[in-house]
Amino acid sequence: MDWVLSLCSLLGGVVVLMLIGLPVAIAFLVTNVIGAFFFMGGAAGVDQLARNSIASVITFSLTPIPLFILMGEVLFQTGLALKVIDGFDRLINRVPARLSVVSVVAGTAFSAISGSTIATTAMLGRSMTPVMLKKNYHPTLAMGPVIAIGGVDMLIPPSALIVLFGSLANISITKLLFAGIVPGLLLSVTFVAYIIGKAVLVPGSAPAHDANTVYTGWEKWRPFVLYVIPLLSIFGVVIGAMSTGISTPTEAAALGAAATVLLAACYRALSWKNLLQSLKGTVHVSCIVLFIIVGATAFSQLLGFSGATNGFLGAIGRLELDADMLMIVMVLILLVLGCFVDQVSMMLLTLPFFMPLVASASIDQIWFGVLFLIAMQLGLMTPPFGLLLFTMKSVVPPHISMREIFASALPFVMISLLMLVAVFFLRPIATWLPALLG
C-alpha cells in the first residue's frame, strides 16, 4: 500500500473515532488493533504490538507522573490551595486590578506545587472570577488571567505533561523540567504587566479600590509565612534534589509528594477522607495517562511498519528545508492542531513524525521541547476546543457566554504567541537554565 494511503487510513481512523465521541485512548486502541491486523500479519502482529506497547509503560522514568498529580490532588482536596490565595491576597494591595494580579501570582505559585493545569484553572475560576465579575472587572481581566495562568502550569515543574512529553519524545525529562521555568515565569510577569497596563490605560476596566479589608503587621504576613512559604518549599525540594544530582526526577517527585502529605498533616488539614479522595483522583488520572502512552507507542510502531513514517520523512527531506524553516513548519502545524485537538492528542499525532526530523536536522531537542510545550499551552486557550475555555465556562455564572470567554483569553493568547516568537529567536530563554545546571 502506498505510504500516503497508509498515513491517511491510520490518521483518518483516529480522527473519525474521536469525532464520534470515543475517548482519545480508545480511539488509538481501536485503530492500533485494526491497523496491526492489516499491516503486521494478522493476529500474530496484534500480539507483538501489544507486547511492545505494554513494555513502554513499565519503565521507571514514568513514575513522576502519578507523584506530581498526587501533589496537586492533596493541595486541592485539603483546602491548602485556598490558603495560598489568601496569603497573596493580603500582601498585594494598592495595585491596579488587584484581584487579577492576585490570580496570576497565586496561579504561578500553584504551578510550582501542582502538576494539574485544569485543576488550577477550575480552583481559581471558582474562587476568584465570580468575585471579580461582581466587582465590575472587565471580563478580560476577570476571566482572561485565570485561563492564561492555567496554561503556564504546563511549563513550570512539577508538570505531568512535561514528563509525558519527555517520555514520548525520548528527551531528558530533567532538562525539560528546568527548561520550562524561565519561559513560564516570563509569561507570568508579562501577564501582570498587561493587567496593570490595561487597568491604568482603560479607566473602568477594573475598580479603583477592591480590597475588602486592609491588613497590617503580622495579620498581613501571617498566611504568607504560615502557608505560602512552607508550601513553596516543596518546589525547592523537587528542584533542589534534581539540580544537585542527589536524585532522579522520580526520586525528586517522591520527595515532593511526601513533603506535600507531611505538610498537610502538620496543618491538620489531612483526613482519611480527603487522603482517599486524593489517591482516587491520582489513580484515575494516572491510569488515563498510562493508557494513552500504550496507545501512542503502538501507533508509532504501526506507522513505522506501514511505511507511513519513512514515506513522510522522505517527502519532507526532498523539500530540503533548513533547520529553522523546518522548525517553523512544525510549530505552525502544532498551532493549527491546538485549535481542534487536546494536548495529549497533539503529542500522539505529531511526535512520531517530528522527532526523526528533529534528529536529522540536528535541532536542539530542549529548544524544540520548549517550543512544543508553549504551542500546547496556546492550544489550551484557543477556540473552538481549548480545554481551559470550557473549564472556565463550567465555573462562571450562567449568563457569561462562550464568546465572552473566548474574547477574554485573546490578549493572553497574543502574549503567549509573542513568547513563542521570543523563544524561537532567543534560544537561551529555553536552554540557559538546563545548561547552567548541567
GIWO-V292564 format. One record per residue. N is the residue number from 0. OMEGA is omega in whole degrees, 0 to 359 (999 if undefined). NEAR is the number of other ideal C-beta (glycine too) atoms within 10 Angstrom. Layout:
N/OMEGA/NEAR ; N/OMEGA/NEAR
This chain:
0/178/12 ; 1/185/10 ; 2/179/18 ; 3/179/13 ; 4/178/13 ; 5/181/22 ; 6/180/19 ; 7/181/12 ; 8/184/17 ; 9/179/22 ; 10/179/15 ; 11/179/11 ; 12/179/17 ; 13/183/23 ; 14/181/16 ; 15/180/12 ; 16/177/18 ; 17/181/19 ; 18/180/10 ; 19/171/8 ; 20/179/8 ; 21/174/16 ; 22/183/13 ; 23/184/20 ; 24/181/20 ; 25/178/14 ; 26/178/22 ; 27/180/30 ; 28/181/20 ; 29/179/15 ; 30/180/25 ; 31/182/26 ; 32/180/15 ; 33/180/15 ; 34/179/27 ; 35/180/25 ; 36/183/15 ; 37/188/16 ; 38/188/21 ; 39/171/19 ; 40/173/13 ; 41/186/10 ; 42/179/10 ; 43/178/11 ; 44/177/18 ; 45/180/18 ; 46/180/13 ; 47/180/15 ; 48/180/23 ; 49/180/15 ; 50/181/9 ; 51/183/14 ; 52/180/22 ; 53/179/12 ; 54/184/11 ; 55/183/19 ; 56/178/15 ; 57/181/8 ; 58/184/10 ; 59/186/10 ; 60/181/15 ; 61/183/20 ; 62/179/17 ; 63/185/31 ; 64/180/26 ; 65/181/23 ; 66/176/26 ; 67/179/30 ; 68/179/27 ; 69/179/26 ; 70/180/28 ; 71/181/29 ; 72/180/28 ; 73/180/28 ; 74/184/28 ; 75/182/22 ; 76/181/22 ; 77/180/24 ; 78/179/12 ; 79/178/20 ; 80/179/24 ; 81/176/17 ; 82/178/18 ; 83/178/24 ; 84/181/23 ; 85/179/17 ; 86/179/26 ; 87/181/20 ; 88/181/23 ; 89/183/20 ; 90/187/15 ; 91/176/16 ; 92/183/15 ; 93/177/8 ; 94/176/17 ; 95/181/19 ; 96/189/28 ; 97/183/23 ; 98/176/23 ; 99/178/32 ; 100/177/21 ; 101/180/25 ; 102/181/32 ; 103/182/27 ; 104/179/22 ; 105/178/27 ; 106/176/30 ; 107/177/22 ; 108/178/23 ; 109/180/29 ; 110/182/30 ; 111/181/20 ; 112/181/27 ; 113/180/31 ; 114/187/31 ; 115/181/27 ; 116/184/28 ; 117/180/17 ; 118/178/22 ; 119/179/30 ; 120/181/29 ; 121/182/19 ; 122/178/25 ; 123/179/25 ; 124/180/23 ; 125/189/14 ; 126/188/18 ; 127/188/24 ; 128/179/28 ; 129/179/15 ; 130/180/13 ; 131/179/25 ; 132/179/18 ; 133/180/10 ; 134/174/15 ; 135/168/12 ; 136/173/25 ; 137/182/19 ; 138/179/19 ; 139/181/23 ; 140/179/26 ; 141/183/29 ; 142/184/31 ; 143/181/31 ; 144/181/33 ; 145/177/33 ; 146/185/27 ; 147/184/30 ; 148/173/29 ; 149/177/29 ; 150/179/31 ; 151/178/29 ; 152/181/29 ; 153/188/24 ; 154/186/29 ; 155/179/27 ; 156/4/29 ; 157/182/30 ; 158/180/26 ; 159/180/26 ; 160/177/23 ; 161/178/28 ; 162/179/28 ; 163/179/22 ; 164/180/23 ; 165/180/23 ; 166/182/22 ; 167/183/20 ; 168/182/21 ; 169/177/12 ; 170/180/21 ; 171/181/17 ; 172/180/24 ; 173/181/20 ; 174/179/21 ; 175/179/26 ; 176/179/28 ; 177/185/24 ; 178/182/29 ; 179/187/28 ; 180/184/19 ; 181/177/20 ; 182/180/25 ; 183/179/27 ; 184/177/16 ; 185/177/17 ; 186/180/25 ; 187/180/22 ; 188/180/12 ; 189/177/18 ; 190/180/26 ; 191/179/21 ; 192/179/11 ; 193/182/22 ; 194/180/28 ; 195/180/17 ; 196/180/12 ; 197/181/19 ; 198/181/23 ; 199/187/12 ; 200/181/9 ; 201/180/12 ; 202/180/8 ; 203/178/9 ; 204/176/20 ; 205/179/27 ; 206/182/16 ; 207/180/8 ; 208/183/10 ; 209/178/19 ; 210/179/15 ; 211/181/8 ; 212/176/8 ; 213/182/10 ; 214/177/15 ; 215/176/8 ; 216/184/7 ; 217/181/8 ; 218/178/10 ; 219/186/14 ; 220/188/16 ; 221/181/14 ; 222/180/20 ; 223/182/18 ; 224/186/11 ; 225/185/13 ; 226/187/21 ; 227/182/21 ; 228/178/11 ; 229/181/14 ; 230/177/25 ; 231/176/15 ; 232/176/14 ; 233/176/23 ; 234/178/20 ; 235/178/12 ; 236/183/16 ; 237/183/29 ; 238/181/19 ; 239/181/14 ; 240/180/19 ; 241/185/23 ; 242/180/17 ; 243/180/10 ; 244/180/10 ; 245/185/11 ; 246/173/17 ; 247/176/17 ; 248/180/26 ; 249/180/17 ; 250/177/17 ; 251/177/26 ; 252/178/29 ; 253/177/18 ; 254/180/19 ; 255/179/26 ; 256/179/23 ; 257/180/15 ; 258/179/20 ; 259/180/26 ; 260/180/17 ; 261/178/12 ; 262/178/21 ; 263/178/22 ; 264/179/14 ; 265/178/10 ; 266/184/16 ; 267/178/8 ; 268/184/17 ; 269/175/20 ; 270/178/13 ; 271/182/7 ; 272/183/9 ; 273/173/17 ; 274/179/17 ; 275/177/11 ; 276/178/16 ; 277/180/24 ; 278/178/15 ; 279/179/12 ; 280/179/19 ; 281/180/22 ; 282/181/14 ; 283/182/12 ; 284/183/21 ; 285/179/19 ; 286/178/12 ; 287/182/14 ; 288/182/21 ; 289/177/17 ; 290/178/17 ; 291/179/22 ; 292/177/23 ; 293/180/20 ; 294/181/23 ; 295/180/26 ; 296/179/23 ; 297/181/24 ; 298/178/24 ; 299/179/19 ; 300/180/22 ; 301/176/27 ; 302/179/23 ; 303/181/14 ; 304/183/18 ; 305/183/22 ; 306/183/18 ; 307/182/26 ; 308/181/20 ; 309/179/13 ; 310/180/17 ; 311/180/19 ; 312/178/15 ; 313/179/11 ; 314/178/11 ; 315/180/18 ; 316/180/13 ; 317/176/8 ; 318/178/9 ; 319/177/7 ; 320/173/15 ; 321/187/9 ; 322/182/15 ; 323/178/12 ; 324/178/12 ; 325/179/18 ; 326/179/21 ; 327/180/14 ; 328/181/14 ; 329/180/21 ; 330/178/19 ; 331/176/11 ; 332/181/16 ; 333/180/24 ; 334/177/17 ; 335/179/13 ; 336/182/18 ; 337/178/22 ; 338/189/13 ; 339/183/16 ; 340/180/20 ; 341/188/18 ; 342/180/24 ; 343/177/22 ; 344/177/21 ; 345/180/20 ; 346/184/24 ; 347/184/24 ; 348/189/20 ; 349/187/18 ; 350/177/20 ; 351/179/22 ; 352/187/19 ; 353/186/20 ; 354/174/18 ; 355/177/17 ; 356/178/20 ; 357/180/23 ; 358/184/11 ; 359/180/13 ; 360/180/17 ; 361/178/8 ; 362/177/19 ; 363/186/15 ; 364/180/19 ; 365/177/21 ; 366/177/20 ; 367/182/22 ; 368/180/24 ; 369/176/28 ; 370/179/23 ; 371/182/24 ; 372/178/27 ; 373/177/30 ; 374/177/24 ; 375/178/24 ; 376/176/30 ; 377/179/22 ; 378/178/26 ; 379/187/28 ; 380/186/24 ; 381/176/22 ; 382/7/16 ; 383/188/10 ; 384/178/14 ; 385/186/23 ; 386/181/17 ; 387/176/27 ; 388/179/21 ; 389/175/14 ; 390/178/22 ; 391/180/27 ; 392/183/16 ; 393/185/11 ; 394/180/19 ; 395/177/22 ; 396/186/9 ; 397/184/6 ; 398/178/7 ; 399/183/19 ; 400/177/12 ; 401/179/13 ; 402/178/9 ; 403/179/17 ; 404/177/22 ; 405/182/18 ; 406/181/15 ; 407/182/26 ; 408/188/28 ; 409/180/14 ; 410/182/18 ; 411/172/27 ; 412/179/21 ; 413/177/11 ; 414/179/18 ; 415/176/25 ; 416/177/15 ; 417/177/12 ; 418/177/22 ; 419/178/20 ; 420/180/12 ; 421/179/15 ; 422/179/22 ; 423/184/18 ; 424/180/8 ; 425/185/11 ; 426/181/14 ; 427/176/12 ; 428/181/18 ; 429/191/29 ; 430/187/19 ; 431/185/14 ; 432/176/19 ; 433/179/23 ; 434/180/13 ; 435/183/10 ; 436/176/14 ; 437/999/8
